[in-house]
Amino acid sequence: MRTHTDPLTSVRNLGILAHVDAGKTTVTERILYTTGATHRRGEVHDGTTVTDFDPQERDRGITIFAAAVSCAWNGHRINLIDTPGHVDFADEVERSLRVLDGAVAVFDAVAGVEPQSESVWRQADRHGVPRIAFVNKLDRAGADLDTAVASIRERLHPAPLVVQLPIGTEHGFSGVVDLLRLRALTWAEATEAAEEGPVPEELREEARRRRRLLEEAVAELHPGALEEFCERSALAPETLAAALRELTRSGDGLVVLCGSAYRNRGIEPLLDAVVAYLPSPLDVPAVRGTHDGAEQERAADPAGPLAALAFKVNATTTGRLTYLRIYSGTLERGDTVWDAGAGRTERVGRILRVQADRHERLDRAVAGDIVAVAGLKSARVGATLCAPGAPLVLEPPGVAEPVVSVAVEARGATDGDRLATALARLAEEDPSLVVRTDPETGQTVLSGMGELHLEVAVEKLRRAHGLAVTVGRPRVSYRETVARGVSGLVFRHVKQDGGAGQFAHVVLDVEPLDQAAGFEFRSAVVGGRVPQEYVRAVEAGCRDALGDGPLGGHPVTGLRVTLTDGATHVKDSSETAFRTAGRLGLREALRACVSVLLEPVVEVTVTVPDDAVGGVLGDLAARRGRVSGSVARAGTAAVTATVPLAELFGYATRLRSRTQGRGTFTARPAGYAPAPAVTPAR
């Protein structure tokens, strides 16, 4: 960890993003090995990785929990977060992206852009995170850099700027040509550093051609480079590097590198590119927050007032760790900080430099650091910790709504309280897990982002908390929407039971919207017939009614409510009365509308041998799937279809059975679609 006197320009906070199995954890492990942070190469298949340290991660061979590590390269401090690649843990990626300044997107050189690659790319777009790309696994059969880059261009729509040329193909891949400096970097053994030399004779003409293409592409995107290119008909390496840096940080260009992380080829130039092109905390816009309704900025200044965001909580039986990104100021051990969301002070017990599951104590952390803090009792994910004299609330990471639920019950008659405590701890660590009690059955219901997400949570109850639990069948979370609305619905709320009465009169129009639009409320009342404070109360009441739809008590989405008229009583009208009128009035209006039940659907990509395609297509059709495309890949086919989530429970086992274990599939959320007419159980 850098000291507080080190310049912020030497810090890089980045994440590794990718589709599951693209090799991002191996990339992370090789970065740690190459920088000297570890002295042995961790392997996913051996369960010896630093970042996948949880027993479930090692058992399943996938990343489940975002892990923070730190290393140094050429005088720079790199704080790195290895994120999950599976769609069920997309919220973990979302929370990480919220606090990162840059990212390395890892792509499989054979598969190119895969479904979850696209999802995490869009997440990074929303957060405005600059990226560089690393095309991995160039040593695999069928690997092709140009094909992978073409898929990046076609599916993600950046302007790819390829700065390397592979030396050798497939298993013969031995190095890269650096197109900026026109030099060759080769690796004789996986444990050895790169050897620099001249470009091989057979690649010199191709290297010059690709360098020219790179210069032309950069000149088209960068005005300064265009000016030099027009004058000299070429770009100096320094001009090219500076332009690549600016294009990366603005998002107008995507620097593309390549290699094989497993064989430790391409990692040193990747680290050089991280340092050269990705931004420091000083290169990104100052963080914005609010205080008393006014927007404020906090620059990345260690001498400024403290502002930090909690993006991860690890609540263990031995203590509670809160992971922070410090945007401004300095945090010292023993400091008292203000939790702006909870409105209370907390005392910092210890500050820890994080190396996955290992920690090193620090006396202080400053702007630009990512650290863990022990001693905070109540700070939740998304909490802003700031100086008591300079309060500020930062925008917390978004939390997706759960789509799958299971009933959970303790087997032991006396374990009910332990189960409740353990579930509360799980929900504290992962806000995308929701725990509730079913009002009809009294069962404890755990909801999450997918079948695997819930499997991991239940297994954690068993392993980490020592609980024997019984789990019900998974159920999807349905929604309701309006297919045909209603106009001019009149609702009067009148209550007289002695004392002060309640009176509210509202007239509502309800109309359908696109499902993605959620809920909109507007007022068309004229002449002050309903005062503004009562209008806000009607809106609050309408929002109260959205949680319980008329078809099956499911949440309602995709509608607009317009308050067109109303009336008040000089004594009996109040905000409470109008909120009640809004809630009950919208419920009555929804019963008068034509409503439709919606079920979650996912886009599935199934990769199977050619001879199994027919059976897979038939199985998808039986699951109400709609096939949208198929791509042939060297003896295999990748079939893409949209399938109701409820039909995918147990699909992994069925697919393995149909393809003798050779088939795989991935899925990503694709929104909601009308469900069959049969109303599902709540």
C-alpha positions as CSV (number, residue, x, y, z in Angstrom):
1,M,0.0,0.0,0.0
2,R,1.3,3.4,-0.9
3,T,2.0,5.9,1.8
4,H,0.0,9.1,2.2
5,T,2.8,11.1,0.6
6,D,2.7,9.1,-2.7
7,P,1.0,11.0,-5.6
8,L,-2.5,10.0,-6.6
9,T,-1.3,9.8,-10.2
10,S,0.5,6.5,-9.3
11,V,-2.7,4.8,-8.2
12,R,-5.0,2.6,-10.4
13,N,-8.3,1.2,-9.1
14,L,-9.5,-1.3,-11.6
15,G,-11.7,-4.4,-12.0
16,I,-11.4,-7.5,-14.1
17,L,-14.6,-8.1,-16.0
18,A,-15.6,-11.1,-18.1
19,H,-18.0,-13.8,-18.9
20,V,-17.7,-16.9,-16.7
21,D,-14.7,-19.1,-17.8
22,A,-13.1,-16.4,-20.0
23,G,-10.1,-16.5,-17.6
24,K,-10.4,-13.4,-15.5
25,T,-9.4,-15.1,-12.2
26,T,-6.4,-16.6,-14.0
27,V,-5.5,-13.1,-15.3
28,T,-5.7,-11.8,-11.8
29,E,-3.5,-14.5,-10.4
30,R,-0.9,-13.9,-13.1
31,I,-0.9,-10.2,-12.4
32,L,-0.2,-11.0,-8.7
33,Y,2.5,-13.4,-9.7
34,T,4.1,-11.1,-12.2
35,T,4.1,-8.1,-9.9
36,G,5.7,-10.2,-7.0
37,A,2.6,-10.0,-4.8
38,T,2.6,-13.8,-4.7
39,H,5.4,-16.2,-5.2
40,R,3.5,-19.1,-6.8
41,R,1.0,-19.2,-9.7
42,G,-2.5,-19.9,-8.3
43,E,-4.6,-22.2,-10.5
44,V,-8.4,-22.3,-10.6
45,H,-8.5,-26.0,-11.3
46,D,-6.2,-26.8,-8.4
47,G,-8.2,-24.6,-5.9
48,T,-5.0,-22.6,-5.2
49,T,-6.1,-19.1,-6.3
50,V,-5.7,-16.1,-4.0
51,T,-8.9,-14.3,-5.0
52,D,-11.2,-17.4,-5.2
53,F,-10.6,-18.2,-1.5
54,D,-14.1,-19.2,-0.4
55,P,-14.6,-22.9,-0.2
56,Q,-17.6,-22.8,-2.5
57,E,-15.6,-20.9,-5.1
58,R,-12.9,-23.5,-5.0
59,D,-15.4,-26.4,-5.1
60,R,-17.4,-24.9,-8.0
61,G,-14.4,-23.4,-9.9
62,I,-16.1,-20.0,-10.4
63,T,-15.8,-16.6,-8.8
64,I,-18.8,-15.9,-6.5
65,F,-17.6,-13.0,-4.4
66,A,-15.7,-9.9,-5.5
67,A,-12.2,-10.0,-4.0
68,A,-9.9,-7.0,-3.6
69,V,-6.1,-7.4,-3.9
70,S,-3.3,-4.9,-4.2
71,C,0.1,-5.0,-6.0
72,A,2.8,-2.7,-7.4
73,W,4.1,-2.3,-11.0
74,N,6.7,0.2,-12.2
75,G,6.2,2.6,-9.3
76,H,2.4,2.4,-9.5
77,R,0.0,1.0,-6.9
78,I,-2.7,-1.2,-8.5
79,N,-5.8,-1.9,-6.4
80,L,-7.6,-4.7,-8.2
81,I,-11.0,-6.3,-7.8
82,D,-11.7,-9.7,-9.4
83,T,-15.5,-9.8,-10.1
84,P,-17.8,-12.7,-10.7
85,G,-18.7,-13.7,-14.2
86,H,-21.9,-15.6,-13.6
87,V,-25.1,-13.7,-14.2
88,D,-26.5,-14.6,-10.8
89,F,-23.9,-12.5,-9.2
90,A,-24.3,-9.4,-11.4
91,D,-25.1,-7.3,-8.4
92,E,-21.6,-8.0,-7.0
93,V,-20.2,-6.6,-10.2
94,E,-22.5,-3.6,-10.0
95,R,-21.2,-2.7,-6.5
96,S,-17.6,-3.1,-7.6
97,L,-18.0,-1.0,-10.7
98,R,-19.5,1.8,-8.6
99,V,-16.1,2.3,-6.9
100,L,-13.7,1.6,-9.7
101,D,-11.8,4.1,-12.0
102,G,-11.1,1.6,-14.8
103,A,-11.4,-2.0,-15.9
104,V,-9.9,-4.8,-17.9
105,A,-12.5,-6.6,-20.0
106,V,-11.3,-10.2,-20.7
107,F,-12.6,-12.1,-23.7
108,D,-12.1,-15.7,-24.8
109,A,-10.2,-15.7,-28.1
110,V,-12.4,-18.6,-29.4
111,A,-15.8,-17.5,-28.2
112,G,-15.4,-13.8,-28.5
113,V,-18.2,-11.8,-26.9
114,E,-20.4,-14.0,-24.8
115,P,-23.7,-13.2,-23.1
116,Q,-22.3,-12.1,-19.7
117,S,-19.5,-10.2,-21.4
118,E,-22.2,-8.1,-22.9
119,S,-24.0,-7.6,-19.6
120,V,-20.9,-6.5,-17.7
121,W,-19.9,-4.2,-20.6
122,R,-23.3,-2.5,-20.3
123,Q,-22.9,-2.2,-16.6
124,A,-19.5,-0.5,-17.1
125,D,-21.2,1.8,-19.7
126,R,-23.7,2.9,-17.1
127,H,-21.0,3.8,-14.7
128,G,-18.8,5.4,-17.3
129,V,-15.8,3.2,-16.4
130,P,-12.9,3.4,-18.9
131,R,-11.8,0.0,-20.2
132,I,-9.1,-1.8,-22.1
133,A,-9.6,-5.3,-23.5
134,F,-7.5,-8.4,-23.1
135,V,-8.2,-11.2,-25.6
136,N,-7.3,-14.3,-23.6
137,K,-6.6,-18.0,-24.4
138,L,-4.8,-17.4,-27.7
139,D,-3.2,-20.8,-27.3
140,R,-6.5,-22.6,-27.6
141,A,-7.5,-24.5,-30.8
142,G,-9.6,-22.2,-32.9
143,A,-8.3,-19.0,-31.2
144,D,-8.3,-16.0,-33.6
145,L,-7.6,-12.4,-32.5
146,D,-9.3,-10.8,-35.5
147,T,-12.5,-12.8,-35.1
148,A,-12.7,-11.9,-31.4
149,V,-12.1,-8.2,-32.2
150,A,-14.8,-8.4,-34.9
151,S,-17.3,-9.7,-32.3
152,I,-16.3,-6.9,-29.9
153,R,-17.0,-4.4,-32.6
154,E,-20.3,-5.9,-33.7
155,R,-21.8,-6.7,-30.3
156,L,-20.4,-4.0,-28.0
157,H,-19.9,-1.2,-30.6
158,P,-16.7,0.4,-29.3
159,A,-13.9,1.5,-31.7
160,P,-11.3,-1.3,-31.1
161,L,-7.7,-0.2,-31.4
162,V,-5.5,-3.3,-31.6
163,V,-2.0,-2.6,-30.4
164,Q,-0.5,-6.1,-30.7
165,L,0.0,-8.8,-33.3
166,P,0.2,-12.4,-32.1
167,I,3.4,-14.4,-32.8
168,G,2.3,-18.0,-33.6
169,T,-1.2,-19.5,-33.6
170,E,-3.1,-21.8,-31.2
171,H,-0.6,-24.0,-29.3
172,G,2.3,-22.4,-31.1
173,F,1.4,-18.9,-29.7
174,S,4.7,-17.7,-28.1
175,G,4.5,-13.9,-27.9
176,V,3.2,-10.6,-29.3
177,V,4.5,-7.8,-31.5
178,D,4.1,-4.4,-29.8
179,L,2.8,-2.2,-32.7
180,L,3.6,1.0,-30.9
181,R,7.3,0.3,-30.6
182,L,7.5,-2.3,-33.3
183,R,9.3,-4.9,-31.1
184,A,8.7,-8.5,-30.3
185,L,7.9,-9.8,-26.8
186,T,8.2,-13.6,-26.4
187,W,7.9,-16.0,-23.5
188,A,10.0,-19.2,-23.5
189,E,8.4,-20.6,-20.3
190,A,5.4,-19.8,-18.3
191,T,7.5,-18.9,-15.3
192,E,9.9,-16.6,-17.2
193,A,9.6,-12.8,-17.9
194,A,9.2,-11.5,-21.5
195,E,12.2,-11.4,-23.8
196,E,12.4,-8.3,-26.0
197,G,13.7,-8.6,-29.5
198,P,13.2,-7.5,-33.1
199,V,10.0,-8.3,-35.0
200,P,10.4,-11.7,-36.7
201,E,11.2,-11.4,-40.4
202,E,8.0,-13.2,-41.5
203,L,5.8,-10.8,-39.5
204,R,7.5,-7.5,-40.4
205,E,5.3,-6.6,-43.3
206,E,2.1,-7.5,-41.5
207,A,3.3,-5.6,-38.4
208,R,3.9,-2.4,-40.5
209,R,0.5,-2.8,-42.1
210,R,-1.3,-3.1,-38.8
211,R,0.7,-0.2,-37.4
212,R,-0.6,1.9,-40.3
213,L,-4.2,0.7,-39.7
214,L,-3.8,1.6,-36.0
215,E,-2.5,5.1,-36.8
216,E,-5.3,5.7,-39.3
217,A,-7.9,4.5,-36.7
218,V,-6.5,6.8,-34.0
219,A,-6.3,9.8,-36.3
220,E,-10.0,9.4,-37.2
221,L,-10.9,9.6,-33.5
222,H,-8.4,12.1,-32.0
223,P,-8.0,15.7,-33.4
224,G,-4.4,16.1,-32.2
225,A,-3.3,12.9,-33.8
226,L,-5.2,13.7,-37.0
227,E,-3.3,17.0,-37.3
228,E,0.1,15.2,-36.9
229,F,-1.0,12.4,-39.3
230,C,-2.0,15.0,-42.0
231,E,1.4,16.7,-41.6
232,R,3.7,13.7,-41.5
233,S,1.5,10.9,-42.8
234,A,2.5,9.0,-39.7
235,L,2.3,9.2,-35.9
236,A,5.2,9.2,-33.5
237,P,5.0,6.5,-30.8
238,E,4.7,9.2,-28.1
239,T,1.8,10.9,-30.0
240,L,0.1,7.5,-30.5
241,A,0.5,6.5,-26.8
242,A,-0.9,9.9,-25.6
243,A,-3.8,9.7,-28.0
244,L,-4.6,6.1,-26.9
245,R,-4.6,7.3,-23.3
246,E,-7.1,10.1,-24.0
247,L,-9.3,7.9,-26.1
248,T,-9.4,5.2,-23.4
249,R,-10.3,7.7,-20.7
250,S,-13.0,9.4,-22.8
251,G,-14.4,6.1,-23.9
252,D,-14.0,6.9,-27.6
253,G,-11.6,4.1,-28.2
254,L,-10.8,0.6,-26.8
255,V,-7.2,-0.5,-26.6
256,V,-7.1,-4.3,-27.4
257,L,-4.2,-6.5,-26.2
258,C,-3.9,-10.3,-26.3
259,G,-2.2,-13.2,-24.7
260,S,-2.6,-16.5,-22.7
261,A,-3.0,-15.9,-19.0
262,Y,-2.7,-19.6,-18.2
263,R,0.7,-19.8,-19.9
264,N,1.7,-16.4,-18.4
265,R,2.0,-14.8,-21.9
266,G,1.0,-11.2,-22.3
267,I,0.7,-10.1,-18.7
268,E,3.6,-7.7,-18.5
269,P,2.3,-5.6,-21.5
270,L,-1.2,-5.8,-20.0
271,L,0.2,-4.2,-16.8
272,D,2.1,-1.6,-18.8
273,A,-1.2,-0.8,-20.6
274,V,-3.1,-0.5,-17.3
275,V,-0.5,2.1,-16.1
276,A,-0.3,3.9,-19.4
277,Y,-4.0,4.1,-20.4
278,L,-6.4,3.7,-17.5
279,P,-7.0,6.7,-15.3
280,S,-5.8,7.5,-11.8
281,P,-8.2,8.9,-9.2
282,L,-7.2,12.4,-10.4
283,D,-8.2,11.7,-14.0
284,V,-11.8,10.9,-13.2
285,P,-14.5,13.5,-12.4
286,A,-14.8,14.5,-8.8
287,V,-17.4,12.4,-6.9
288,R,-20.8,14.1,-6.5
289,G,-23.0,13.9,-3.5
290,T,-25.8,15.7,-1.8
291,H,-26.3,17.6,1.5
292,D,-29.6,19.2,2.5
293,G,-30.8,18.8,-1.1
294,A,-27.8,20.6,-2.6
295,E,-25.3,18.9,-4.8
296,Q,-21.7,19.0,-3.8
297,E,-18.4,17.7,-5.3
298,R,-15.5,16.2,-3.5
299,A,-12.1,16.2,-5.3
300,A,-9.6,13.3,-4.8
301,D,-7.6,15.3,-2.2
302,P,-6.1,13.7,0.9
303,A,-6.3,17.0,2.6
304,G,-10.0,17.5,1.9
305,P,-12.9,16.4,4.1
306,L,-13.5,12.7,4.3
307,A,-15.9,11.0,1.9
308,A,-16.0,7.3,1.5
309,L,-18.5,4.8,0.1
310,A,-19.1,1.3,1.6
311,F,-19.4,-1.1,-1.3
312,K,-19.1,-4.5,0.5
313,V,-19.7,-5.9,3.9
314,N,-18.3,-9.2,5.2
315,A,-20.2,-10.1,8.4
316,T,-18.4,-13.1,9.9
317,T,-18.7,-14.8,13.3
318,T,-15.3,-13.3,14.3
319,G,-16.1,-9.7,13.3
320,R,-17.5,-7.4,10.7
321,L,-15.5,-5.9,7.8
322,T,-16.7,-3.0,5.8
323,Y,-15.0,-2.4,2.5
324,L,-14.5,1.3,1.5
325,R,-13.5,3.3,-1.5
326,I,-12.1,6.6,-0.1
327,Y,-12.9,9.4,-2.5
328,S,-11.6,12.4,-0.5
329,G,-9.8,13.1,2.7
330,T,-7.8,10.8,5.1
331,L,-9.0,8.1,7.4
332,E,-7.0,7.2,10.5
333,R,-7.3,4.4,13.0
334,G,-9.5,5.5,15.9
335,D,-11.3,8.2,13.9
336,T,-14.9,9.0,14.5
337,V,-16.9,9.1,11.2
338,W,-20.4,10.1,10.3
339,D,-22.7,7.5,8.6
340,A,-24.8,10.0,6.6
341,G,-27.5,7.5,5.7
342,A,-28.1,6.1,9.1
343,G,-27.5,9.5,10.8
344,R,-25.1,8.2,13.5
345,T,-21.4,8.2,14.3
346,E,-19.2,5.2,14.1
347,R,-15.6,4.6,15.4
348,V,-13.0,3.1,13.1
349,G,-11.3,0.3,15.0
350,R,-8.8,-1.0,12.4
351,I,-7.9,-0.1,8.9
352,L,-6.8,-3.1,6.8
353,R,-5.0,-3.5,3.5
354,V,-6.9,-6.3,1.7
355,Q,-5.3,-9.2,-0.1
356,A,-8.3,-11.3,-0.7
357,D,-8.8,-13.3,2.6
358,R,-5.5,-11.9,4.1
359,H,-5.2,-8.5,5.7
360,E,-2.4,-6.2,6.8
361,R,-3.0,-3.4,9.4
362,L,-2.5,0.2,8.4
363,D,-2.4,3.4,10.4
364,R,-4.2,5.4,7.7
365,A,-5.8,5.4,4.3
366,V,-6.2,8.4,2.0
367,A,-8.2,9.5,-1.1
368,G,-7.9,6.9,-3.9
369,D,-7.5,3.9,-1.5
370,I,-9.7,0.8,-1.3
371,V,-9.4,-0.7,2.2
372,A,-11.4,-2.7,4.7
373,V,-12.4,-1.2,8.1
374,A,-13.2,-3.1,11.3
375,G,-15.2,-1.7,14.1
376,L,-18.2,-0.2,12.2
377,K,-21.3,-1.6,13.8
378,S,-24.1,-0.6,11.5
379,A,-22.8,0.7,8.2
380,R,-24.6,-1.0,5.3
381,V,-23.6,-1.5,1.7
382,G,-24.1,1.8,0.0
383,A,-23.5,3.9,3.2
384,T,-21.5,7.1,2.9
385,L,-18.9,7.6,5.7
386,C,-17.8,11.2,6.0
387,A,-16.3,13.8,8.3
388,P,-18.8,14.7,11.1
389,G,-18.3,18.4,10.3
390,A,-18.7,17.9,6.5
391,P,-21.7,15.6,5.9
392,L,-22.4,14.3,2.4
393,V,-24.5,11.5,0.9
394,L,-23.0,9.6,-2.1
395,E,-25.3,7.8,-4.5
396,P,-25.3,4.1,-3.4
397,P,-24.9,1.2,-5.9
398,G,-28.2,0.1,-7.4
399,V,-29.8,-3.2,-6.3
400,A,-31.7,-5.4,-8.8
401,E,-35.0,-6.9,-7.8
402,P,-34.8,-10.7,-7.0
403,V,-36.4,-13.1,-9.5
404,V,-36.3,-16.5,-7.8
405,S,-37.5,-17.5,-4.3
406,V,-37.3,-20.6,-2.1
407,A,-38.8,-21.4,1.3
408,V,-36.1,-22.0,3.9
409,E,-36.8,-23.8,7.2
410,A,-34.5,-25.0,10.0
411,R,-34.6,-28.7,10.6
412,G,-33.9,-28.4,14.3
413,A,-36.8,-27.3,16.4
414,T,-34.6,-24.9,18.4
415,D,-32.7,-23.4,15.4
416,G,-35.3,-20.9,14.3
417,D,-33.6,-18.0,16.0
418,R,-30.2,-19.0,14.7
419,L,-31.6,-19.3,11.1
420,A,-33.2,-15.8,11.4
421,T,-29.8,-14.4,12.6
422,A,-27.9,-16.1,9.8
423,L,-30.3,-15.0,7.1
424,A,-30.1,-11.4,8.3
425,R,-26.3,-11.6,8.1
426,L,-26.5,-13.0,4.5
427,A,-28.8,-10.1,3.5
428,E,-26.5,-7.6,5.1
429,E,-23.5,-9.0,3.1
430,D,-25.5,-9.2,-0.1
431,P,-28.4,-6.7,-0.6
432,S,-29.6,-8.6,-3.7
433,L,-30.8,-11.4,-1.2
434,V,-34.2,-10.5,0.3
435,V,-35.6,-12.3,3.3
436,R,-39.4,-12.1,4.1
437,T,-42.1,-14.1,5.8
438,D,-44.9,-15.3,3.6
439,P,-48.1,-13.8,5.2
440,E,-50.2,-16.8,4.2
441,T,-48.0,-19.7,5.1
442,G,-45.7,-18.2,7.7
443,Q,-42.7,-19.6,5.9
444,T,-39.4,-17.8,5.7
445,V,-38.8,-17.0,2.0
446,L,-35.3,-16.3,0.6
447,S,-35.3,-14.5,-2.8
448,G,-32.3,-13.9,-5.1
449,M,-31.0,-13.4,-8.6
450,G,-31.2,-17.0,-9.8
451,E,-31.0,-20.7,-8.8
452,L,-27.2,-20.7,-8.4
453,H,-27.4,-17.5,-6.3
454,L,-29.8,-19.2,-3.9
455,E,-27.8,-22.5,-3.9
456,V,-24.7,-20.6,-2.8
457,A,-26.6,-18.7,-0.1
458,V,-28.2,-21.9,1.3
459,E,-24.8,-23.7,1.2
460,K,-23.3,-20.8,3.2
461,L,-26.0,-21.3,5.8
462,R,-24.9,-24.9,6.2
463,R,-21.1,-24.3,6.0
464,A,-20.5,-21.0,7.7
465,H,-23.3,-21.1,10.2
466,G,-23.6,-24.8,10.9
467,L,-27.3,-24.9,10.2
468,A,-29.2,-27.9,8.8
469,V,-32.0,-26.4,6.6
470,T,-34.8,-27.7,4.4
471,V,-35.3,-25.8,1.2
472,G,-38.5,-25.8,-0.9
473,R,-38.8,-25.8,-4.7
474,P,-37.6,-22.6,-6.4
475,R,-40.3,-20.2,-7.6
476,V,-40.0,-17.3,-9.9
477,S,-41.1,-13.7,-8.9
478,Y,-44.0,-12.7,-11.1
479,R,-45.1,-9.1,-12.0
480,E,-48.4,-7.7,-13.1
481,T,-49.0,-4.9,-15.6
482,V,-51.9,-3.1,-17.3
483,A,-52.9,-4.1,-20.8
484,R,-55.9,-1.7,-21.0
485,G,-56.3,1.2,-18.6
486,V,-59.3,3.1,-17.2
487,S,-60.2,6.8,-17.3
488,G,-62.0,9.0,-14.9
489,L,-62.1,6.6,-11.9
490,V,-63.6,8.5,-9.0
491,F,-62.7,7.6,-5.4
492,R,-63.8,9.3,-2.3
493,H,-62.2,8.6,1.0
494,V,-64.5,9.7,3.9
495,K,-64.1,8.7,7.5
496,Q,-66.0,10.1,10.4
497,D,-65.6,8.4,13.8
498,G,-65.8,11.2,16.2
499,G,-63.0,13.7,16.5
500,A,-61.1,14.9,13.4
501,G,-62.4,13.2,10.2
502,Q,-60.7,12.3,6.9
503,F,-61.8,13.5,3.5
504,A,-60.1,13.1,0.2
505,H,-61.6,13.0,-3.3
506,V,-59.5,12.0,-6.3
507,V,-60.1,11.2,-10.0
508,L,-57.5,8.9,-11.6
509,D,-56.6,7.9,-15.1
510,V,-54.5,4.7,-15.5
511,E,-52.8,3.8,-18.8
512,P,-50.2,1.2,-19.7
513,L,-46.5,2.0,-20.2
514,D,-43.6,-0.1,-21.4
515,Q,-42.6,-2.5,-18.7
516,A,-39.1,-1.1,-18.4
517,A,-40.6,2.3,-17.6
518,G,-41.9,1.0,-14.3
519,F,-44.3,3.6,-12.8
520,E,-45.0,7.2,-13.7
521,F,-47.2,9.6,-11.8
522,R,-48.3,13.0,-13.0
523,S,-50.9,15.6,-12.1
524,A,-53.3,17.4,-14.5
525,V,-55.3,19.1,-11.8
526,V,-56.1,22.8,-12.6
527,G,-57.3,25.6,-10.5
528,G,-55.7,24.4,-7.3
529,R,-58.5,21.9,-6.7
530,V,-55.9,19.7,-5.0
531,P,-53.0,21.5,-3.3
532,Q,-49.5,20.4,-4.2
533,E,-48.8,18.8,-0.9
534,Y,-51.9,16.6,-1.3
535,V,-50.8,15.7,-4.9
536,R,-47.5,14.4,-3.5
537,A,-49.5,12.4,-0.9
538,V,-51.7,10.9,-3.7
539,E,-48.5,9.8,-5.5
540,A,-47.1,8.2,-2.3
541,G,-50.4,6.3,-1.9
542,C,-50.3,5.1,-5.5
543,R,-46.8,3.8,-4.9
544,D,-48.0,2.0,-1.8
545,A,-50.6,0.2,-4.0
546,L,-48.1,-1.1,-6.5
547,G,-46.9,-4.0,-4.2
548,D,-50.1,-5.9,-4.4
549,G,-51.6,-6.5,-7.8
550,P,-55.2,-7.7,-8.5
551,L,-54.3,-10.9,-10.3
552,G,-52.2,-12.7,-7.6
553,G,-50.8,-10.1,-5.3
554,H,-47.6,-9.6,-7.3
555,P,-45.9,-6.2,-7.7
556,V,-47.3,-4.0,-10.5
557,T,-45.2,-2.3,-13.1
558,G,-45.5,-0.6,-16.5
559,L,-48.2,1.9,-15.8
560,R,-48.8,5.7,-15.7
561,V,-51.3,7.2,-13.2
562,T,-52.6,10.7,-13.8
563,L,-54.5,12.7,-11.2
564,T,-57.0,14.6,-13.2
565,D,-59.3,16.2,-10.6
566,G,-60.2,16.1,-6.9
567,A,-61.7,18.0,-4.1
568,T,-60.9,18.8,-0.5
569,H,-62.7,19.6,2.7
570,V,-61.8,22.7,4.7
571,K,-61.4,20.8,8.0
572,D,-61.1,17.1,7.3
573,S,-58.6,16.9,4.4
574,S,-55.0,16.0,5.2
575,E,-52.0,14.4,3.6
576,T,-52.9,11.2,5.4
577,A,-56.4,11.2,3.9
578,F,-55.1,11.8,0.4
579,R,-52.4,9.2,0.7
580,T,-55.1,6.7,1.7
581,A,-57.2,7.8,-1.2
582,G,-54.3,7.3,-3.6
583,R,-53.7,3.8,-2.3
584,L,-57.3,2.6,-2.3
585,G,-58.2,4.5,-5.4
586,L,-55.4,2.9,-7.5
587,R,-56.3,-0.5,-6.1
588,E,-59.9,0.0,-7.3
589,A,-58.7,1.3,-10.6
590,L,-56.4,-1.7,-11.2
591,R,-59.4,-4.0,-10.6
592,A,-61.2,-2.2,-13.3
593,C,-58.3,-2.4,-15.8
594,V,-57.4,-5.4,-17.9
595,S,-54.2,-6.7,-16.3
596,V,-51.6,-9.2,-17.5
597,L,-49.4,-11.5,-15.5
598,L,-45.7,-11.2,-16.4
599,E,-43.0,-13.8,-15.8
600,P,-39.2,-13.3,-15.9
601,V,-37.5,-14.5,-19.1
602,V,-33.8,-15.0,-19.8
603,E,-31.7,-15.2,-23.0
604,V,-30.0,-18.6,-23.0
605,T,-27.0,-19.5,-25.1
606,V,-26.6,-23.3,-25.3
607,T,-23.3,-24.7,-26.7
608,V,-23.5,-28.3,-27.8
609,P,-21.9,-30.7,-30.3
610,D,-23.4,-30.5,-33.8
611,D,-25.0,-33.9,-33.5
612,A,-27.0,-32.8,-30.4
613,V,-28.5,-29.7,-31.9
614,G,-31.8,-31.3,-32.9
615,G,-32.5,-32.7,-29.4
616,V,-31.6,-29.4,-27.8
617,L,-33.9,-27.4,-30.1
618,G,-36.8,-29.7,-29.3
619,D,-36.1,-29.5,-25.5
620,L,-36.0,-25.6,-25.7
621,A,-39.3,-25.6,-27.6
622,A,-40.9,-27.8,-24.9
623,R,-39.7,-25.3,-22.4
624,R,-41.6,-22.5,-24.3
625,G,-38.3,-21.2,-25.6
626,R,-38.1,-19.0,-28.7
627,V,-34.9,-19.6,-30.7
628,S,-33.4,-16.4,-32.1
629,G,-30.2,-17.6,-33.7
630,S,-27.5,-20.3,-34.1
631,V,-23.7,-19.9,-34.7
632,A,-21.5,-22.8,-35.8
633,R,-18.0,-23.1,-34.1
634,A,-15.6,-25.9,-35.1
635,G,-17.8,-28.9,-34.5
636,T,-20.1,-27.2,-32.0
637,A,-23.1,-25.0,-32.3
638,A,-24.2,-22.1,-30.1
639,V,-28.0,-21.8,-30.0
640,T,-29.5,-18.6,-28.6
641,A,-33.1,-18.6,-27.3
642,T,-35.4,-16.6,-25.0
643,V,-36.8,-18.9,-22.3
644,P,-39.1,-18.3,-19.3
645,L,-36.9,-18.6,-16.2
646,A,-39.4,-21.0,-14.5
647,E,-38.7,-23.5,-17.3
648,L,-34.9,-23.5,-16.6
649,F,-35.0,-25.1,-13.2
650,G,-33.0,-28.3,-13.4
651,Y,-32.0,-27.5,-17.0
652,A,-28.2,-28.0,-16.4
653,T,-28.8,-31.6,-15.4
654,R,-31.1,-32.3,-18.4
655,L,-28.6,-30.7,-20.8
656,R,-25.7,-32.8,-19.6
657,S,-27.9,-35.9,-19.9
658,R,-28.9,-35.1,-23.5
659,T,-25.3,-34.3,-24.6
660,Q,-23.3,-36.9,-22.6
661,G,-21.9,-34.1,-20.5
662,R,-20.6,-32.1,-23.5
663,G,-23.2,-29.3,-23.5
664,T,-23.0,-26.1,-21.6
665,F,-25.3,-23.1,-21.3
666,T,-25.3,-19.5,-20.0
667,A,-28.2,-17.2,-19.3
668,R,-28.8,-13.5,-18.7
669,P,-31.9,-11.6,-17.7
670,A,-34.0,-10.4,-20.7
671,G,-36.8,-8.7,-18.7
672,Y,-40.4,-9.9,-18.4
673,A,-43.0,-11.3,-20.8
674,P,-46.7,-12.3,-20.6
675,A,-47.1,-15.5,-18.7
676,P,-49.6,-18.3,-19.6
677,A,-53.2,-17.7,-18.5
678,V,-52.9,-20.0,-15.4
679,T,-52.3,-17.9,-12.3
680,P,-49.3,-19.1,-10.4
681,A,-49.2,-19.5,-6.6
682,R,-47.9,-16.5,-4.7
